[in-house]
Each structure stands twice: as C-alpha cells, then as structure tokens.
Amino acid sequence: DTYGEMCYHDNSLVSASLEALIQHLVPTVDYYPDRSYVFTFLLSSRLFLHPYELMTRVCHLCVEQQRSGDALLDKIRFREVAPKLVQLLTEWTETFPLVYSWRAMQQMTQRLIKRLSALGQYEEAVAALNAVATERPASLKSKQASGQRGDVLSTCDDPFVLAQQLTHIELDRLSFIGPEEFIQTFAMKDPLENHKGFFRKRKTSNLEAYVNWFNRLSYLVATEICMPVKKKHRARIIEFFIDVAQECFNIGNFNSLMAIITGMNMSPIARLRKTWSKVNTDKFEILEHQMDPSSNFSNYRTALRGATQRSETAHSSQEKIVIPFFSLLIKDIYFLNEGCASRLANGHINFEKLWELAKQVSEFLVWRQVICPFDRDRRILQYLVTTPVFSEDELHLASYESEGPENNMEKDSRRSLRWAWTIASHHNRSNSLNLSAKMKVINKVTLVICVLFSRSSLSHRENRS
C-alpha cells in the first residue's frame, strides 16, 4: 500500500518502512496504537527524523484521513478522533518532555511547561553545585591540619546513614534523566536536512550531570583518604568507605558502590601500601569481585538481576530501590545501537532493534520512579555535593605527602607536581576569594539547592505519576 508493508514474525513487528511506522502511530475513529508501540517508536524515531517533524506528519495524517468530501461527516469524524489524538499527544509529552524544549513546541500544553520548568531549575542547580565544588582552596591538606575543613567522619560516622544519603542523590538525579536522552546521545542529524544543529542544541545535560556525579564521588572518596596526616586515620577512612560501599550494595545502589570502589582503586590511593597494611580488606575484595569487569561484568549483572527481582516483588519502598552502574548501562545501549543496523537492506526500519532499545530504557524508567524512603540529612547532603575535592594532580601530590616516593619515577613525578603546584598556588592567591567568603557562598548555594532538589523532585514525580 501507500505506506509500505509491515513485516511480522510470531505476531511481533520486526520491520517496516518509516512511512508505515508513522501511519501505524496515527489514531483513527476505531483504532489507537498499542502503548508499547507508541513508546518504542517515539523513543527511537529521532534516529530517523526530528521529533517536531514527526509530530507535524502525525497531525497532518490524522486530519487528512478524516476527510470524506462531506463537511458534516468530516466534522463528526473530527470530533470522534480528537480525544484519541489528545491522548497520543499527552502520552508523548509526559514520556518525552525534553523533546518539547524546542521553543515552537512549548506552547503545546501548560502542563508540559511546568515540567520543563522543574527540569530547568534542576539543571541550573546542578551547574551551581559544580561551580561551587570546583572552587578549591590553595591547600586542602593544610586546612585539615588547621581544623578549618572537617572530614567525612566528622560529618557522618554511620556507614548506613551515608549510604542512605548517597541513595537520595542518586535517585534525585536519576529522576530528571529523560528516556530520550539515551537515544539523543546516538542520534545523528541527516546532512540533507535544513534544520541545522537541532541535535547539537539539545544537550543531554541531565545524563551528563549524572555521569559527572559518579566522577565527583570517586574523587571525593580519594580526597578523603589522602587528607589525613596520620596513617591510622587514613586506614580508618578506607575501612569506613568499605562499609559504606557494602551498605550501598545491600540497598541496591550499584552506582555509588562502583564510584567508591573506583575512588579507592585510583593510583594515588592504591600506592599507599603502609596505609593499606592497616586495613582489613576482606569485605573490599568481596565487593571488588561483585563489580569485577571480567566477562562483561557478569558478577554485577547477576547481582543486578537479583536486585531487580527483589524490586518486582517488594513489600517496602527500600526493597524497590535499584540504581544501576550507570556508565555500563549507557555502554550497553550504545553497543546495542552500534551493533545492529537501524535499516535493513530493503530500506525498512529494523524494529526488532527498536524493541530491544525500548526494553532497556523501559527498565530504567521503572528504576528511576522509586521514591527514596530514607530521611534526608541536609548537612550530610551538603557535604557530599559541595565539599571541595582534589584534582588528579593534587591527589598524586597529597599521596606523596602521605607516603613518600618509593622509586625514581615517583620522585620525578613529585618534583614536577610540586613545581606546577607552586605556580598554580601563586596564581590562585592573587585571583581567588578568601576561605571564609568561599564557605559562605557554599552554605548559601547549598541551602537553596537542597530545598530546590526536594521540591522539584517531588513535583517531578507527582507530574509523572
């Protein structure tokens, strides 16, 4: 027919032309597309055409197929199909709100604007947090010695409570990642299109912010270990984070778990042999085994399946929590997209691939909807998201200050780092705020952000439910 054939296998759609898929999305008086089809096609359609172009074609087809040449009959048919078109647009906007950040589409619905407002506030809040957290004082180590900067144990000495607060941060940030951001990462604009730069302008900011949070947590763990002057205090910090990692595993917070393990495996931390000799590493080795990357993270994937099954039969909010190792999830989706052709030799869209993409993203959507059952501790949250952390070079230098170089290569490395640090410190002193002013900025920004995260996250979930 005009829109091409749709090929099925065992009653499951496996391929079709783009025109046929668009037509299959259009509701009629006696037809409405299956919800799983709507989600699957809308999720991956951006691989083939712009979202606003798809909406234009859907609306045009919906109107044209009601035309019969009889004005009265057309009016009746329009009235009958209108509720279904509204239903489709509602599903579209509620599931993929980021699509409508394009200015010409913001007028589609007032409800959508409220959702975008929450997303915008969240992105601004994350940017503010990152800006504050990157303002490092000239010498964090000297601050520790003078008591001007506390450590994680002075903020929270209960591993379970810290794991709970990490879970709050993870779920808050997960809740703002739109399903389209996964596909947007891979979508390439057709060079023949006239709408230049559409995908460049639509940044995957929430997804990127979440990946950056993982990196920050890893560096925070490494910084906390390097900060103490005494070896036994460093060992105590390591053991504390091992316990936090264990609690994260028990909760189902695999992302924080992996970030903590990553931080403790950074070379500036791994080289602290005297410190590690004071640590009971039995639990750490078990956790490393669970997150071992060999065999494509087979141990982690088994644990993730177990957490998912627990979530599906959960009797409490805590049992519902599943926070995946996010970088691996992105990698899986990326290789699924790259490893399977989007179009078949006959020009049809490979819908089997789209089904699989939708399956993985749908599972993520279930995980992100969980409301964290733990009480919030603003003081701990403030510490986790705003306390300054060392850069990679600063970590190496602090590591050498904790335990001196053991060979000529390390001695040369320390000499180079000290020279670079001296120059950077002189520059920072002439351009930076004093410490007290910085801390005032941190406190004010964090207070606003904690309130904003609480309100925007609640509003976001209420809109989605």
Contacts in CASP RR format, 6 or more apart in sequence:
PFRMAT RR
TARGET T0000
AUTHOR 0000-0000-0000
METHOD contacts of the structure
MODEL  1
DTYGEMCYHDNSLVSASLEALIQHLVPTVDYYPDRSYVFTFLLSSRLFLH
PYELMTRVCHLCVEQQRSGDALLDKIRFREVAPKLVQLLTEWTETFPLVY
SWRAMQQMTQRLIKRLSALGQYEEAVAALNAVATERPASLKSKQASGQRG
DVLSTCDDPFVLAQQLTHIELDRLSFIGPEEFIQTFAMKDPLENHKGFFR
KRKTSNLEAYVNWFNRLSYLVATEICMPVKKKHRARIIEFFIDVAQECFN
IGNFNSLMAIITGMNMSPIARLRKTWSKVNTDKFEILEHQMDPSSNFSNY
RTALRGATQRSETAHSSQEKIVIPFFSLLIKDIYFLNEGCASRLANGHIN
FEKLWELAKQVSEFLVWRQVICPFDRDRRILQYLVTTPVFSEDELHLASY
ESEGPENNMEKDSRRSLRWAWTIASHHNRSNSLNLSAKMKVINKVTLVIC
VLFSRSSLSHRENRS
2 19 0 8 1.000
3 17 0 8 1.000
3 19 0 8 1.000
3 20 0 8 1.000
3 22 0 8 1.000
3 23 0 8 1.000
4 16 0 8 1.000
4 17 0 8 1.000
4 19 0 8 1.000
4 20 0 8 1.000
5 16 0 8 1.000
5 17 0 8 1.000
5 20 0 8 1.000
6 13 0 8 1.000
6 15 0 8 1.000
6 16 0 8 1.000
6 20 0 8 1.000
6 21 0 8 1.000
6 24 0 8 1.000
7 13 0 8 1.000
7 14 0 8 1.000
7 15 0 8 1.000
7 16 0 8 1.000
7 348 0 8 1.000
8 14 0 8 1.000
12 355 0 8 1.000
13 37 0 8 1.000
13 351 0 8 1.000
13 355 0 8 1.000
14 350 0 8 1.000
14 351 0 8 1.000
14 352 0 8 1.000
15 344 0 8 1.000
15 346 0 8 1.000
15 348 0 8 1.000
15 349 0 8 1.000
15 350 0 8 1.000
15 351 0 8 1.000
15 352 0 8 1.000
16 24 0 8 1.000
16 348 0 8 1.000
16 349 0 8 1.000
16 351 0 8 1.000
17 347 0 8 1.000
17 348 0 8 1.000
17 349 0 8 1.000
18 48 0 8 1.000
18 49 0 8 1.000
18 349 0 8 1.000
21 41 0 8 1.000
21 45 0 8 1.000
21 349 0 8 1.000
21 351 0 8 1.000
22 54 0 8 1.000
22 57 0 8 1.000
22 58 0 8 1.000
22 61 0 8 1.000
23 61 0 8 1.000
24 33 0 8 1.000
24 37 0 8 1.000
24 41 0 8 1.000
25 33 0 8 1.000
25 37 0 8 1.000
25 38 0 8 1.000
25 41 0 8 1.000
25 42 0 8 1.000
25 58 0 8 1.000
25 88 0 8 1.000
26 33 0 8 1.000
26 58 0 8 1.000
26 61 0 8 1.000
26 62 0 8 1.000
26 65 0 8 1.000
27 33 0 8 1.000
27 62 0 8 1.000
27 81 0 8 1.000
27 84 0 8 1.000
27 85 0 8 1.000
27 87 0 8 1.000
27 88 0 8 1.000
28 65 0 8 1.000
28 81 0 8 1.000
28 84 0 8 1.000
29 66 0 8 1.000
29 77 0 8 1.000
29 80 0 8 1.000
29 81 0 8 1.000
32 84 0 8 1.000
32 87 0 8 1.000
32 88 0 8 1.000
33 88 0 8 1.000
35 91 0 8 1.000
36 358 0 8 1.000
38 88 0 8 1.000
38 91 0 8 1.000
38 92 0 8 1.000
39 91 0 8 1.000
39 95 0 8 1.000
39 358 0 8 1.000
39 362 0 8 1.000
40 351 0 8 1.000
40 354 0 8 1.000
40 355 0 8 1.000
40 357 0 8 1.000
40 358 0 8 1.000
41 354 0 8 1.000
42 54 0 8 1.000
42 92 0 8 1.000
42 95 0 8 1.000
42 96 0 8 1.000
43 96 0 8 1.000
43 179 0 8 1.000
43 180 0 8 1.000
43 183 0 8 1.000
43 354 0 8 1.000
43 357 0 8 1.000
43 358 0 8 1.000
43 361 0 8 1.000
44 183 0 8 1.000
44 353 0 8 1.000
44 354 0 8 1.000
44 357 0 8 1.000
44 358 0 8 1.000
45 51 0 8 1.000
45 54 0 8 1.000
46 180 0 8 1.000
46 183 0 8 1.000
46 184 0 8 1.000
46 187 0 8 1.000
46 199 0 8 1.000
47 183 0 8 1.000
47 186 0 8 1.000
47 187 0 8 1.000
47 188 0 8 1.000
47 342 0 8 1.000
48 342 0 8 1.000
48 349 0 8 1.000
50 193 0 8 1.000
50 195 0 8 1.000
50 198 0 8 1.000
51 96 0 8 1.000
51 99 0 8 1.000
51 102 0 8 1.000
52 99 0 8 1.000
52 102 0 8 1.000
52 104 0 8 1.000
52 105 0 8 1.000
53 195 0 8 1.000
55 89 0 8 1.000
55 92 0 8 1.000
55 105 0 8 1.000
58 88 0 8 1.000
59 85 0 8 1.000
62 81 0 8 1.000
62 85 0 8 1.000
63 78 0 8 1.000
66 74 0 8 1.000
66 77 0 8 1.000
66 78 0 8 1.000
66 81 0 8 1.000
67 74 0 8 1.000
68 74 0 8 1.000
68 77 0 8 1.000
89 108 0 8 1.000
89 109 0 8 1.000
90 109 0 8 1.000
92 99 0 8 1.000
93 99 0 8 1.000
93 100 0 8 1.000
93 108 0 8 1.000
93 109 0 8 1.000
93 111 0 8 1.000
93 112 0 8 1.000
93 115 0 8 1.000
94 115 0 8 1.000
94 463 0 8 1.000
94 464 0 8 1.000
95 179 0 8 1.000
96 178 0 8 1.000
96 179 0 8 1.000
96 180 0 8 1.000
97 112 0 8 1.000
97 115 0 8 1.000
97 116 0 8 1.000
97 119 0 8 1.000
97 178 0 8 1.000
98 116 0 8 1.000
98 119 0 8 1.000
98 178 0 8 1.000
98 180 0 8 1.000
98 181 0 8 1.000
98 184 0 8 1.000
98 202 0 8 1.000
99 105 0 8 1.000
99 180 0 8 1.000
100 106 0 8 1.000
100 108 0 8 1.000
100 112 0 8 1.000
100 116 0 8 1.000
101 116 0 8 1.000
101 119 0 8 1.000
101 202 0 8 1.000
102 198 0 8 1.000
102 202 0 8 1.000
106 112 0 8 1.000
106 113 0 8 1.000
106 116 0 8 1.000
111 463 0 8 1.000
114 459 0 8 1.000
114 463 0 8 1.000
115 460 0 8 1.000
115 463 0 8 1.000
118 176 0 8 1.000
118 456 0 8 1.000
118 459 0 8 1.000
118 460 0 8 1.000
118 463 0 8 1.000
119 176 0 8 1.000
119 206 0 8 1.000
119 460 0 8 1.000
121 452 0 8 1.000
121 456 0 8 1.000
122 176 0 8 1.000
122 206 0 8 1.000
122 452 0 8 1.000
122 453 0 8 1.000
122 456 0 8 1.000
122 460 0 8 1.000
123 176 0 8 1.000
123 205 0 8 1.000
123 206 0 8 1.000
123 209 0 8 1.000
125 448 0 8 1.000
125 449 0 8 1.000
125 452 0 8 1.000
125 453 0 8 1.000
125 456 0 8 1.000
126 173 0 8 1.000
126 205 0 8 1.000
126 209 0 8 1.000
128 445 0 8 1.000
128 449 0 8 1.000
129 385 0 8 1.000
129 386 0 8 1.000
129 445 0 8 1.000
129 446 0 8 1.000
129 449 0 8 1.000
130 209 0 8 1.000
130 212 0 8 1.000
132 386 0 8 1.000
132 441 0 8 1.000
132 442 0 8 1.000
132 445 0 8 1.000
132 446 0 8 1.000
133 216 0 8 1.000
133 385 0 8 1.000
133 386 0 8 1.000
133 387 0 8 1.000
133 388 0 8 1.000
133 389 0 8 1.000
134 388 0 8 1.000
135 388 0 8 1.000
135 432 0 8 1.000
135 433 0 8 1.000
135 438 0 8 1.000
135 441 0 8 1.000
136 388 0 8 1.000
136 389 0 8 1.000
136 390 0 8 1.000
136 391 0 8 1.000
136 394 0 8 1.000
137 143 0 8 1.000
137 149 0 8 1.000
137 388 0 8 1.000
137 432 0 8 1.000
137 435 0 8 1.000
137 438 0 8 1.000
138 425 0 8 1.000
138 428 0 8 1.000
138 429 0 8 1.000
138 432 0 8 1.000
139 425 0 8 1.000
140 149 0 8 1.000
140 223 0 8 1.000
140 227 0 8 1.000
140 388 0 8 1.000
140 390 0 8 1.000
140 394 0 8 1.000
140 398 0 8 1.000
141 226 0 8 1.000
141 227 0 8 1.000
141 229 0 8 1.000
141 398 0 8 1.000
141 401 0 8 1.000
143 149 0 8 1.000
143 435 0 8 1.000
144 150 0 8 1.000
144 151 0 8 1.000
144 227 0 8 1.000
144 228 0 8 1.000
144 229 0 8 1.000
145 229 0 8 1.000
148 435 0 8 1.000
149 227 0 8 1.000
149 387 0 8 1.000
149 388 0 8 1.000
151 224 0 8 1.000
151 227 0 8 1.000
151 228 0 8 1.000
151 237 0 8 1.000
152 162 0 8 1.000
152 224 0 8 1.000
152 237 0 8 1.000
152 240 0 8 1.000
152 383 0 8 1.000
153 236 0 8 1.000
153 237 0 8 1.000
153 240 0 8 1.000
155 379 0 8 1.000
155 380 0 8 1.000
155 383 0 8 1.000
156 162 0 8 1.000
156 165 0 8 1.000
156 377 0 8 1.000
156 380 0 8 1.000
156 383 0 8 1.000
157 240 0 8 1.000
159 240 0 8 1.000
159 243 0 8 1.000
159 244 0 8 1.000
159 246 0 8 1.000
159 247 0 8 1.000
160 247 0 8 1.000
161 377 0 8 1.000
161 380 0 8 1.000
162 244 0 8 1.000
162 247 0 8 1.000
162 380 0 8 1.000
163 244 0 8 1.000
163 247 0 8 1.000
163 248 0 8 1.000
163 250 0 8 1.000
163 251 0 8 1.000
163 253 0 8 1.000
163 256 0 8 1.000
164 247 0 8 1.000
164 251 0 8 1.000
164 372 0 8 1.000
164 374 0 8 1.000
164 375 0 8 1.000
165 374 0 8 1.000
165 376 0 8 1.000
165 377 0 8 1.000
165 380 0 8 1.000
165 381 0 8 1.000
165 384 0 8 1.000
166 217 0 8 1.000
166 244 0 8 1.000
166 248 0 8 1.000
166 253 0 8 1.000
166 256 0 8 1.000
166 384 0 8 1.000
167 248 0 8 1.000
167 251 0 8 1.000
167 253 0 8 1.000
167 256 0 8 1.000
167 321 0 8 1.000
167 323 0 8 1.000
167 372 0 8 1.000
167 374 0 8 1.000
168 372 0 8 1.000
168 374 0 8 1.000
168 376 0 8 1.000
168 381 0 8 1.000
169 213 0 8 1.000
169 381 0 8 1.000
169 384 0 8 1.000
169 385 0 8 1.000
170 213 0 8 1.000
170 253 0 8 1.000
170 255 0 8 1.000
170 256 0 8 1.000
170 323 0 8 1.000
171 321 0 8 1.000
171 323 0 8 1.000
171 368 0 8 1.000
171 370 0 8 1.000
171 371 0 8 1.000
171 372 0 8 1.000
172 372 0 8 1.000
172 453 0 8 1.000
172 457 0 8 1.000
173 206 0 8 1.000
173 209 0 8 1.000
173 210 0 8 1.000
173 213 0 8 1.000
174 210 0 8 1.000
174 323 0 8 1.000
174 367 0 8 1.000
174 368 0 8 1.000
175 368 0 8 1.000
175 369 0 8 1.000
175 457 0 8 1.000
175 460 0 8 1.000
175 461 0 8 1.000
176 206 0 8 1.000
176 457 0 8 1.000
176 460 0 8 1.000
177 206 0 8 1.000
177 207 0 8 1.000
177 210 0 8 1.000
177 364 0 8 1.000
177 368 0 8 1.000
178 206 0 8 1.000
178 207 0 8 1.000
179 361 0 8 1.000
179 364 0 8 1.000
179 365 0 8 1.000
181 204 0 8 1.000
181 206 0 8 1.000
181 207 0 8 1.000
182 207 0 8 1.000
182 330 0 8 1.000
182 333 0 8 1.000
182 357 0 8 1.000
182 361 0 8 1.000
182 364 0 8 1.000
183 337 0 8 1.000
183 357 0 8 1.000
183 361 0 8 1.000
184 199 0 8 1.000
184 202 0 8 1.000
184 204 0 8 1.000
185 204 0 8 1.000
185 207 0 8 1.000
185 330 0 8 1.000
185 334 0 8 1.000
186 334 0 8 1.000
186 337 0 8 1.000
186 338 0 8 1.000
187 199 0 8 1.000
188 199 0 8 1.000
189 195 0 8 1.000
189 196 0 8 1.000
189 197 0 8 1.000
189 198 0 8 1.000
189 199 0 8 1.000
189 200 0 8 1.000
207 330 0 8 1.000
210 326 0 8 1.000
211 326 0 8 1.000
211 327 0 8 1.000
211 330 0 8 1.000
214 255 0 8 1.000
214 258 0 8 1.000
214 259 0 8 1.000
214 262 0 8 1.000
214 326 0 8 1.000
214 327 0 8 1.000
215 259 0 8 1.000
216 385 0 8 1.000
216 389 0 8 1.000
217 256 0 8 1.000
217 259 0 8 1.000
217 260 0 8 1.000
217 384 0 8 1.000
218 259 0 8 1.000
218 260 0 8 1.000
218 262 0 8 1.000
218 263 0 8 1.000
218 266 0 8 1.000
219 263 0 8 1.000
219 389 0 8 1.000
219 390 0 8 1.000
219 391 0 8 1.000
219 395 0 8 1.000
220 384 0 8 1.000
220 387 0 8 1.000
220 389 0 8 1.000
221 241 0 8 1.000
221 259 0 8 1.000
221 260 0 8 1.000
221 262 0 8 1.000
221 263 0 8 1.000
221 264 0 8 1.000
222 263 0 8 1.000
222 264 0 8 1.000
222 266 0 8 1.000
222 268 0 8 1.000
222 269 0 8 1.000
222 389 0 8 1.000
222 390 0 8 1.000
222 395 0 8 1.000
223 388 0 8 1.000
223 389 0 8 1.000
223 390 0 8 1.000
223 395 0 8 1.000
223 398 0 8 1.000
224 237 0 8 1.000
224 241 0 8 1.000
225 234 0 8 1.000
225 237 0 8 1.000
225 238 0 8 1.000
225 241 0 8 1.000
225 264 0 8 1.000
225 269 0 8 1.000
225 272 0 8 1.000
225 275 0 8 1.000
226 234 0 8 1.000
226 268 0 8 1.000
226 269 0 8 1.000
226 390 0 8 1.000
226 395 0 8 1.000
226 398 0 8 1.000
226 399 0 8 1.000
226 402 0 8 1.000
227 237 0 8 1.000
227 398 0 8 1.000
228 234 0 8 1.000
228 237 0 8 1.000
228 402 0 8 1.000
229 402 0 8 1.000
231 274 0 8 1.000
231 275 0 8 1.000
231 278 0 8 1.000
231 402 0 8 1.000
231 403 0 8 1.000
232 278 0 8 1.000
234 272 0 8 1.000
234 275 0 8 1.000
234 402 0 8 1.000
235 275 0 8 1.000
235 276 0 8 1.000
235 278 0 8 1.000
235 279 0 8 1.000
238 264 0 8 1.000
238 275 0 8 1.000
238 276 0 8 1.000
238 279 0 8 1.000
239 279 0 8 1.000
239 280 0 8 1.000
241 260 0 8 1.000
241 264 0 8 1.000
242 264 0 8 1.000
242 279 0 8 1.000
242 281 0 8 1.000
242 283 0 8 1.000
242 284 0 8 1.000
242 287 0 8 1.000
243 283 0 8 1.000
244 256 0 8 1.000
244 260 0 8 1.000
245 256 0 8 1.000
245 257 0 8 1.000
245 260 0 8 1.000
245 261 0 8 1.000
245 284 0 8 1.000
245 287 0 8 1.000
246 283 0 8 1.000
246 287 0 8 1.000
248 254 0 8 1.000
248 256 0 8 1.000
248 257 0 8 1.000
248 260 0 8 1.000
249 257 0 8 1.000
249 287 0 8 1.000
249 290 0 8 1.000
249 303 0 8 1.000
251 318 0 8 1.000
251 321 0 8 1.000
252 307 0 8 1.000
252 321 0 8 1.000
252 322 0 8 1.000
252 323 0 8 1.000
253 321 0 8 1.000
253 323 0 8 1.000
254 291 0 8 1.000
254 300 0 8 1.000
254 303 0 8 1.000
254 304 0 8 1.000
254 307 0 8 1.000
254 323 0 8 1.000
254 324 0 8 1.000
254 325 0 8 1.000
255 323 0 8 1.000
255 324 0 8 1.000
255 325 0 8 1.000
255 326 0 8 1.000
256 323 0 8 1.000
257 287 0 8 1.000
257 291 0 8 1.000
257 325 0 8 1.000
258 291 0 8 1.000
258 325 0 8 1.000
258 327 0 8 1.000
261 287 0 8 1.000
261 288 0 8 1.000
261 291 0 8 1.000
263 269 0 8 1.000
264 270 0 8 1.000
264 284 0 8 1.000
265 288 0 8 1.000
266 395 0 8 1.000
267 396 0 8 1.000
268 392 0 8 1.000
268 395 0 8 1.000
268 396 0 8 1.000
268 398 0 8 1.000
268 399 0 8 1.000
269 395 0 8 1.000
269 399 0 8 1.000
271 399 0 8 1.000
271 403 0 8 1.000
271 406 0 8 1.000
271 410 0 8 1.000
272 399 0 8 1.000
272 402 0 8 1.000
272 403 0 8 1.000
273 403 0 8 1.000
274 403 0 8 1.000
275 402 0 8 1.000
275 403 0 8 1.000
289 299 0 8 1.000
290 299 0 8 1.000
290 300 0 8 1.000
290 303 0 8 1.000
291 297 0 8 1.000
291 299 0 8 1.000
291 300 0 8 1.000
291 325 0 8 1.000
292 299 0 8 1.000
292 300 0 8 1.000
297 325 0 8 1.000
297 328 0 8 1.000
300 325 0 8 1.000
300 328 0 8 1.000
304 322 0 8 1.000
304 324 0 8 1.000
304 325 0 8 1.000
307 321 0 8 1.000
307 322 0 8 1.000
308 322 0 8 1.000
308 363 0 8 1.000
310 319 0 8 1.000
311 319 0 8 1.000
311 320 0 8 1.000
311 321 0 8 1.000
311 322 0 8 1.000
311 366 0 8 1.000
311 367 0 8 1.000
311 370 0 8 1.000
314 320 0 8 1.000
316 373 0 8 1.000
317 370 0 8 1.000
317 371 0 8 1.000
317 372 0 8 1.000
317 373 0 8 1.000
318 373 0 8 1.000
318 374 0 8 1.000
320 370 0 8 1.000
321 370 0 8 1.000
321 372 0 8 1.000
322 367 0 8 1.000
322 370 0 8 1.000
323 367 0 8 1.000
324 364 0 8 1.000
324 367 0 8 1.000
329 360 0 8 1.000
329 364 0 8 1.000
332 360 0 8 1.000
333 357 0 8 1.000
333 360 0 8 1.000
333 361 0 8 1.000
336 353 0 8 1.000
336 356 0 8 1.000
336 357 0 8 1.000
336 360 0 8 1.000
337 353 0 8 1.000
337 357 0 8 1.000
340 350 0 8 1.000
340 352 0 8 1.000
340 353 0 8 1.000
340 356 0 8 1.000
341 350 0 8 1.000
341 353 0 8 1.000
342 349 0 8 1.000
342 350 0 8 1.000
342 353 0 8 1.000
343 349 0 8 1.000
343 350 0 8 1.000
344 350 0 8 1.000
369 461 0 8 1.000
369 464 0 8 1.000
369 465 0 8 1.000
371 461 0 8 1.000
376 450 0 8 1.000
376 454 0 8 1.000
378 446 0 8 1.000
378 447 0 8 1.000
378 450 0 8 1.000
381 446 0 8 1.000
381 450 0 8 1.000
382 442 0 8 1.000
382 443 0 8 1.000
382 446 0 8 1.000
382 447 0 8 1.000
382 450 0 8 1.000
385 446 0 8 1.000
385 449 0 8 1.000
386 442 0 8 1.000
386 445 0 8 1.000
386 446 0 8 1.000
390 398 0 8 1.000
393 417 0 8 1.000
393 420 0 8 1.000
393 421 0 8 1.000
394 421 0 8 1.000
396 413 0 8 1.000
396 414 0 8 1.000
396 417 0 8 1.000
397 414 0 8 1.000
397 417 0 8 1.000
397 418 0 8 1.000
397 421 0 8 1.000
400 410 0 8 1.000
400 413 0 8 1.000
400 414 0 8 1.000
400 417 0 8 1.000
404 410 0 8 1.000
404 414 0 8 1.000
405 411 0 8 1.000
405 413 0 8 1.000
405 414 0 8 1.000
432 438 0 8 1.000
433 441 0 8 1.000
END
